[in-house]
Amino acid sequence: MPKAKIKFWGVRGSIAAPGKRTAGFGGNTTCVDIEYGGSRVICDAGTGIRPLGLYLMKRFGHRPMEAMILLSHVHWDHYIGLPFFRPIYNDKNRFTIAGPRVLGQNFEGALKDAIRPPYFPISTVDFNARVEYTNIGPAEYQYGEIRIVPHEAHHPQGAYGWRFYFKDGRSIVLMTDNEPRGAAVKNKLVKFMAGADAIIHDAQYTPEVYSERIGWGHSPYTFAIDIARAAGTKKIFLTHHDPESDDACLRKIFTKAKSYARSTGCGAKVEMAREGLSFSV
């Protein structure tokens, strides 16, 4: 039975944060690559999608490739790398780009409005690959061998997270931009995540910083661990790191997060997402 392979190409939130002080965990904004059998889903197109594109070009050479590029929402940090994804300019390649409606506007229109002159020198019509745009809704759908179940996140202007199902019921959950919101919403989220083999969740803030940024659409690491414990997952990856958190800061947060997990009886293994980190389920 094949295993799903998941790799982080960007783990930063809000804005890219390159430099020596962030090189350990990475400075690129969100991009997670999921490969299962003959299917590939690229989750979000932050700046991390640029090195992923270079890797795919080297791997595939002159052979055509196809994938779904799944955007949680169209805030800048989640699509800004898309025009720098070099495989999208190869007419042999095929991509499905999917995302949610934005304030009543369909996803394709919102994305095309964002990537065009005078805001950017080219527009989506310059993508030479065969591109199909799809609106994400609450309904689940199938892409190749991967079943995708969306879940609405609590985030300004809206966003989605997803649960990806593989054969034998193995699954992972990815929620990059999500903020705590009441017991009822939390219970729905825990039910959505229940029994997942791994959860990747927004943990941009410490509890102290979060108290000053309520309403910004992101979570403290304590919330991510709480829902992992309640959902009974085996592993939780903390991601969407604050651009102001350098490597030293993230190492301290990691230590505190593991201590918090132990103190609350969370049985999940706690990991910090970093560029280049990969795992299988």
C-alpha positions in Angstrom: 0.0 0.0 0.0 1.5 3.4 -1.0 2.2 6.0 1.6 1.3 9.7 1.3 4.4 11.9 1.4 4.1 15.4 2.8 6.8 18.1 2.6 6.9 21.7 3.9 8.2 24.2 1.4 7.0 27.3 3.3 6.0 27.6 7.0 6.0 31.3 7.6 2.8 33.4 8.1 1.8 36.9 7.0 5.0 37.9 5.1 8.2 36.2 4.1 11.1 36.6 6.6 14.4 35.7 4.9 17.8 36.0 6.6 20.3 34.3 8.8 18.1 34.6 11.9 15.3 32.6 10.3 17.2 30.1 8.1 16.8 27.2 10.5 13.0 27.0 10.3 12.7 28.9 7.0 11.5 32.3 5.9 9.1 31.4 3.0 5.4 31.7 3.4 3.0 28.8 3.3 3.4 25.9 0.8 2.8 22.2 1.6 3.3 19.5 -1.0 1.2 16.3 -0.7 2.1 13.4 -3.0 0.1 10.2 -3.0 0.3 7.5 -5.7 0.1 9.4 -9.0 -1.6 12.5 -7.5 -0.2 15.7 -6.1 -1.9 18.5 -4.2 0.0 21.7 -3.5 -1.5 23.5 -0.5 -1.2 27.2 -0.8 1.1 29.2 -3.1 3.2 31.3 -0.7 6.8 32.1 -1.6 7.6 28.5 -0.8 6.0 27.4 -4.1 8.9 28.9 -6.0 11.6 26.4 -4.8 9.0 23.6 -5.1 8.6 24.5 -8.7 12.4 24.4 -9.3 12.5 21.0 -7.6 9.6 19.6 -9.8 11.2 20.9 -13.0 14.4 19.1 -12.1 12.5 15.9 -11.1 10.2 15.7 -14.2 12.6 17.1 -16.7 10.8 17.3 -20.0 8.0 15.1 -18.9 4.6 16.7 -18.4 3.3 17.1 -14.8 -0.1 17.9 -13.3 -1.2 18.9 -9.8 -3.9 20.6 -7.9 -2.9 24.0 -6.4 -5.3 24.4 -3.4 -5.5 27.9 -1.9 -6.9 28.3 1.5 -7.8 32.0 0.7 -6.4 34.9 -1.3 -4.5 36.9 1.3 -1.2 37.9 -0.2 1.0 35.5 1.7 -0.9 32.5 0.4 -0.8 33.2 -3.4 2.1 35.6 -3.9 4.5 32.9 -5.1 2.1 31.6 -7.8 3.5 33.8 -10.6 7.0 32.5 -9.7 6.0 28.8 -10.0 7.9 28.0 -13.2 6.0 24.8 -14.1 2.9 26.9 -14.7 4.5 28.4 -17.8 5.1 25.1 -19.5 2.3 24.3 -22.0 2.8 20.5 -21.4 1.7 20.8 -17.8 -1.8 20.8 -16.4 -3.0 22.4 -13.1 -6.2 22.7 -11.3 -6.2 25.9 -9.1 -8.9 25.9 -6.5 -9.9 28.3 -3.8 -12.9 29.8 -2.0 -15.2 32.5 -3.1 -14.2 36.0 -1.8 -16.9 38.3 -0.5 -19.3 36.9 -3.0 -16.9 36.9 -5.9 -15.9 33.6 -7.5 -12.4 32.4 -6.8 -11.1 32.7 -10.4 -12.2 36.3 -10.6 -10.6 37.2 -7.3 -7.3 35.6 -8.2 -7.2 37.2 -11.7 -7.9 40.6 -10.1 -4.9 40.1 -7.8 -2.4 39.0 -10.5 -2.5 41.6 -13.2 -1.0 45.0 -14.2 -0.5 47.5 -12.6 -0.1 45.4 -9.5 2.1 42.8 -11.2 3.8 42.9 -14.7 1.9 39.9 -16.0 -1.5 38.3 -15.6 -2.9 34.8 -15.3 -3.4 34.7 -19.1 0.4 34.4 -19.3 0.2 31.0 -17.6 1.0 28.7 -20.6 0.0 25.5 -18.8 -3.5 24.2 -19.1 -5.2 25.7 -16.0 -8.6 25.0 -14.7 -10.1 27.2 -11.9 -12.5 25.7 -9.3 -14.4 27.3 -6.5 -14.0 25.6 -3.1 -17.3 25.1 -1.2 -18.2 23.0 1.9 -18.7 19.9 -0.2 -16.0 17.2 -0.4 -14.4 16.3 -3.7 -11.9 13.9 -5.3 -8.6 14.8 -7.0 -7.0 11.7 -8.4 -6.4 9.3 -5.6 -6.9 11.9 -2.8 -10.2 12.7 -1.2 -10.4 16.3 0.0 -12.9 17.4 2.7 -13.0 21.2 3.3 -13.7 22.9 6.6 -14.3 26.6 7.1 -11.7 28.3 9.2 -12.2 31.4 11.5 -10.2 34.0 9.6 -10.9 37.6 8.3 -12.7 37.4 4.9 -12.9 33.6 5.3 -10.6 30.7 4.6 -10.7 26.9 4.4 -8.7 24.1 5.9 -8.8 20.6 4.6 -8.7 16.9 5.6 -7.0 14.7 3.0 -8.0 11.0 3.0 -5.8 8.3 1.5 -6.4 4.5 1.2 -7.2 2.5 4.3 -8.7 5.7 5.9 -5.3 7.3 6.6 -5.6 11.1 6.7 -4.0 14.4 7.6 -5.6 17.8 8.4 -4.2 21.1 7.3 -5.5 24.4 8.9 -3.0 27.2 8.3 -5.1 30.3 9.1 -7.5 29.6 12.0 -8.4 31.4 15.2 -10.2 30.1 18.3 -13.9 30.9 18.3 -16.2 29.6 21.0 -17.0 26.1 22.3 -19.4 25.2 19.5 -17.0 26.1 16.7 -14.1 24.3 18.5 -16.2 21.2 18.9 -17.0 21.1 15.2 -13.3 21.5 14.4 -12.4 18.7 16.8 -15.0 16.4 15.2 -13.6 17.3 11.8 -10.1 16.4 12.9 -10.9 13.3 15.0 -8.6 10.4 14.5 -6.4 12.0 11.8 -2.9 10.6 11.6 -1.4 14.1 11.6 -2.6 17.6 12.1 -0.9 20.7 10.7 -2.3 23.8 12.4 -1.7 27.5 12.6 0.3 28.3 15.8 1.5 31.8 14.9 1.4 33.2 18.4 2.4 32.6 21.9 -0.6 33.0 24.4 0.9 36.3 25.4 1.1 37.7 21.9 -2.3 36.3 21.0 -4.0 38.2 23.9 -2.9 41.4 22.0 -4.0 40.2 18.5 -7.4 38.7 19.0 -9.3 39.0 15.8 -6.2 38.8 13.5 -7.2 35.3 12.5 -4.4 33.2 14.0 -3.9 30.8 16.9 -1.6 30.5 19.9 0.2 27.2 20.1 -1.8 26.2 23.1 -5.0 26.1 21.0 -3.4 23.9 18.4 -2.3 21.4 21.1 -5.7 21.5 22.8 -7.5 20.5 19.6 -4.9 17.8 18.8 -5.4 16.3 22.2 -9.2 16.4 21.9 -9.1 15.0 18.4 -6.9 12.1 19.4 -4.3 12.6 16.6 -0.9 10.9 16.6 1.1 14.0 15.6 0.7 17.8 15.5 2.8 20.1 13.4 2.8 23.8 14.5 3.1 26.1 11.5 2.4 29.6 10.0 5.2 31.0 12.2 5.1 34.7 13.0 7.6 36.7 10.8 8.9 38.3 14.0 9.8 35.0 15.5 13.4 34.1 14.6 15.0 30.6 15.0 15.9 31.3 18.7 12.4 32.4 19.5 10.8 29.4 17.7 13.1 27.0 19.6 11.9 28.5 22.8 8.3 28.2 21.7 8.9 24.6 20.7 10.2 23.8 24.2 7.2 25.5 25.8 4.8 23.7 23.4 6.1 20.3 24.3 5.9 21.1 28.0 2.3 22.3 27.6 1.4 19.1 25.8 2.8 17.0 28.6 1.1 19.1 31.2 -2.3 18.7 29.5 -2.0 15.0 28.8 -1.8 15.4 25.0 -0.6 12.1 23.6 0.3 13.6 20.2 3.9 14.1 19.2 4.5 17.8 18.9 6.6 19.0 16.0 7.6 22.5 14.6 7.1 22.7 10.9 10.2 23.9 9.0 11.2 24.1 5.4 12.4 20.9 4.0 10.8 18.7 6.7 8.9 15.8 5.3 6.9 12.9 6.8 4.7 10.0 5.6 1.4 8.5 6.6 
